[in-house]
Amino acid sequence: MTTPSHTGRFELGRPLLVLFLVTASLAATAQSAITAEPQWKAGVARAIITPEKPVWLAGYGSKRAPDGQLHDLWMKALALEDTAGRRVVLITSDFQGVPKVMSDPVFAQLEKKYQLQRQHVMFTFSHNHCGPRLGDDLVDYYPVDEDQVKLIEEYTAEMIDRTVEMVGEALKNLAPAKLAQGAGHTTFAVNRRNNKEADVPRLRKEGKPLKGPVDHSVPILTVTRPDGKLAAVLFGYACHPTTLSFTKWCGDYPGFAQIEIERQHPGATAMFVNTCGGDQNPLPRRKVELCQHYGHMLAVAVEEALEKPLKPVSPAIRTAFEQIELPYLKVAARADLNVAVQSRNAIRKRWAARMLRKLDAGETFPAAYPYPVHAWQLGNEMLVIGMGAETVVDYALRFKKAFGPGTWVCGYADDMISYIPSRRVWEEGGYEGGSNLYEYGRPAYRWAGDVEERIARSVQKLVKQVKQ
């Protein structure tokens, strides 16, 4: 009921007033609870990495001076912070390969400037063959001269600084966010070891199945601000970005996919990781139209995943990292090199000459190479396994089966070392599993046969640590 006041206005009676106050209090408490709900903090940053000087394009073992571009090349960073203040940073890039001489200085500076230890940063590269050379990656691959060596050194130093600055910007941009994950599917990746490139169009037209293991899943991770706006989407696929082999700057199919996704979601940053595509190719290829088509297929897979219910990722971070020794089957001896230096293969000849100069200078060759392995547990829902270099698809299939839903298995992280064969691929031989380490400048022709089990033991140990 209401009663007249002395001023002539009507006021709430005591029972309704009490009810009103209680209701308002409950609403405020509920709103406070929502506001106080544990949240991630996420920060995103990006930097153009298209060379301004004529640094050669990486890959394909020949002189590849740039003669234009289809679109800019990018490096991007996603920084995450959980409720306990623990941080990780994932860097993605359109580089063909980031060598140790570039990534190690980046890691050292990030620890000094931002207290990010080695286990807290993963530096990935798409393995795009229309991107620039860096440092000593594939050092014997190209018939370079002194001017080109100087350009590469200058560009690599510039990229080290730019990477550190970009990570700092991502950390500065940390703000409340929600994370959620899901997966799409697309099928343009083909196991190149088991299917002849020339046969693939016909087999597809006839509806015949292609051979060999593949991983056609497209995992996605979304970063959404409290107002519901999409800030970033991270996605992966297991396939070489080798649709194009010309000399124009371009991000290949991942570049086109990211452009399309960002066009569909203005203000959002799209980021690509190559999962385990060491033995997978986009087929057929060699045409810009095909490259755009595969980028569109990948973007559609991401959009389809975004339309499905996504699984929230709770705000907690646990990380583990180690470098293990991957042994060579046999280190190159002087006698081997004296034969190789007479080879008609230009890459092998350059490699052998450089190795002989090292021996003449009194150097000895190491029997193994340090191999980086990461495990990140995000909440209880998402496990990210990161491994160096060109891992073949068997690694993804093995670890996803072992650790279950929510597992991402990423190769092409931290160091562009060489192909990393599984035991199956090693026994079969061929390009990814055979005697081709010289192409990557290693002092040997081949890995020892147990590299998969060495990596698997490390992954199992690190996953156990982050799941405790």
Secondary structure as the mmCIF struct_conf table of DSSP 4:
data_model
#
loop_
_struct_conf.conf_type_id
_struct_conf.id
_struct_conf.beg_label_comp_id
_struct_conf.beg_label_asym_id
_struct_conf.beg_label_seq_id
_struct_conf.end_label_comp_id
_struct_conf.end_label_asym_id
_struct_conf.end_label_seq_id
STRN STRN1 THR A 2 PRO A 4
TURN_TY1_P TURN_TY1_P1 HIS A 6 THR A 7
BEND BEND1 GLY A 8 GLY A 8
STRN STRN2 PHE A 10 LEU A 12
HELX_RH_AL_P HELX_RH_AL_P1 ARG A 14 ALA A 36
BEND BEND2 GLU A 37 GLU A 37
STRN STRN3 TRP A 40 ILE A 48
BEND BEND3 GLU A 52 LYS A 53
HELX_LH_PP_P HELX_LH_PP_P1 VAL A 55 TRP A 56
STRN STRN4 LEU A 57 LEU A 57
HELX_LH_PP_P HELX_LH_PP_P2 ALA A 58 ALA A 58
BEND BEND4 GLY A 59 GLY A 59
TURN_TY1_P TURN_TY1_P2 TYR A 60 GLY A 61
BEND BEND5 SER A 62 SER A 62
STRN STRN5 GLN A 69 GLN A 69
BEND BEND6 LEU A 70 HIS A 71
STRN STRN6 TRP A 74 GLU A 81
TURN_TY1_P TURN_TY1_P3 THR A 83 ALA A 84
STRN STRN7 ARG A 87 SER A 93
BEND BEND7 GLN A 96 GLN A 96
HELX_RH_AL_P HELX_RH_AL_P2 LYS A 100 TYR A 114
HELX_RH_3T_P HELX_RH_3T_P1 ARG A 118 HIS A 120
STRN STRN8 VAL A 121 PHE A 123
STRN STRN9 THR A 124 THR A 124
TURN_TY1_P TURN_TY1_P4 HIS A 129 CYS A 130
BEND BEND8 GLY A 131 GLY A 131
STRN STRN10 PRO A 132 PRO A 132
TURN_TY1_P TURN_TY1_P5 GLY A 135 ASP A 140
BEND BEND9 TYR A 141 TYR A 142
HELX_RH_AL_P HELX_RH_AL_P3 GLU A 146 LYS A 172
TURN_TY1_P TURN_TY1_P6 ASN A 173 ASN A 173
STRN STRN11 ALA A 175 HIS A 185
STRN STRN12 ALA A 189 ASN A 191
TURN_TY1_P TURN_TY1_P7 ARG A 192 ASN A 194
BEND BEND10 ASN A 195 ASN A 195
HELX_RH_3T_P HELX_RH_3T_P2 GLU A 197 ASP A 199
HELX_RH_AL_P HELX_RH_AL_P4 VAL A 200 LYS A 205
TURN_TY1_P TURN_TY1_P8 GLU A 206 GLY A 207
HELX_LH_PP_P HELX_LH_PP_P3 LYS A 208 LYS A 211
BEND BEND11 GLY A 212 GLY A 212
STRN STRN13 SER A 217 THR A 224
TURN_TY1_P TURN_TY1_P9 PRO A 226 ASP A 227
BEND BEND12 GLY A 228 GLY A 228
STRN STRN14 LEU A 230 TYR A 237
BEND BEND13 CYS A 239 CYS A 239
BEND BEND14 THR A 243 THR A 243
BEND BEND15 PHE A 246 LYS A 248
STRN STRN15 TRP A 249 TRP A 249
HELX_RH_AL_P HELX_RH_AL_P5 ASP A 252 GLN A 264
BEND BEND16 HIS A 265 HIS A 265
TURN_TY1_P TURN_TY1_P10 PRO A 266 GLY A 267
STRN STRN16 THR A 269 ASN A 274
BEND BEND17 CYS A 276 CYS A 276
TURN_TY1_P TURN_TY1_P11 GLY A 278 ASP A 279
STRN STRN17 GLN A 280 PRO A 282
BEND BEND18 LEU A 283 PRO A 284
BEND BEND19 ARG A 286 LYS A 287
HELX_RH_AL_P HELX_RH_AL_P6 VAL A 288 GLU A 307
BEND BEND20 LYS A 308 LYS A 308
HELX_LH_PP_P HELX_LH_PP_P4 PRO A 309 LEU A 310
STRN STRN18 LYS A 311 VAL A 313
BEND BEND21 PRO A 315 PRO A 315
STRN STRN19 ILE A 317 PRO A 327
STRN STRN20 TYR A 328 TYR A 328
BEND BEND22 LEU A 329 LYS A 330
STRN STRN21 VAL A 331 VAL A 331
HELX_LH_PP_P HELX_LH_PP_P5 ALA A 332 ALA A 333
HELX_RH_AL_P HELX_RH_AL_P7 ARG A 334 ALA A 340
TURN_TY1_P TURN_TY1_P12 VAL A 341 GLN A 342
BEND BEND23 ARG A 344 ARG A 344
HELX_RH_AL_P HELX_RH_AL_P8 ALA A 346 ASP A 360
TURN_TY1_P TURN_TY1_P13 ALA A 361 GLY A 362
BEND BEND24 ALA A 367 ALA A 367
STRN STRN22 ALA A 368 LEU A 378
TURN_TY1_P TURN_TY1_P14 GLY A 379 GLU A 381
STRN STRN23 MET A 382 MET A 387
BEND BEND25 ALA A 389 ALA A 389
STRN STRN24 GLU A 390 THR A 391
HELX_RH_AL_P HELX_RH_AL_P9 VAL A 393 PHE A 403
TURN_TY1_P TURN_TY1_P15 PRO A 405 GLY A 406
STRN STRN25 THR A 407 CYS A 410
BEND BEND26 TYR A 412 TYR A 412
STRN STRN26 ALA A 413 ALA A 413
BEND BEND27 ASP A 414 ASP A 414
STRN STRN27 TYR A 419 ILE A 420
HELX_RH_AL_P HELX_RH_AL_P10 ARG A 423 GLU A 428
BEND BEND28 GLY A 430 GLY A 430
TURN_TY1_P TURN_TY1_P16 TYR A 431 GLY A 433
BEND BEND29 GLY A 434 SER A 435
HELX_RH_3T_P HELX_RH_3T_P3 LEU A 437 TYR A 440
TURN_TY1_P TURN_TY1_P17 GLY A 441 GLY A 441
BEND BEND30 PRO A 443 PRO A 443
STRN STRN28 ALA A 444 ALA A 444
BEND BEND31 TYR A 445 TYR A 445
STRN STRN29 TRP A 447 TRP A 447
TURN_TY1_P TURN_TY1_P18 GLY A 449 ASP A 450
HELX_RH_AL_P HELX_RH_AL_P11 VAL A 451 LYS A 467
#
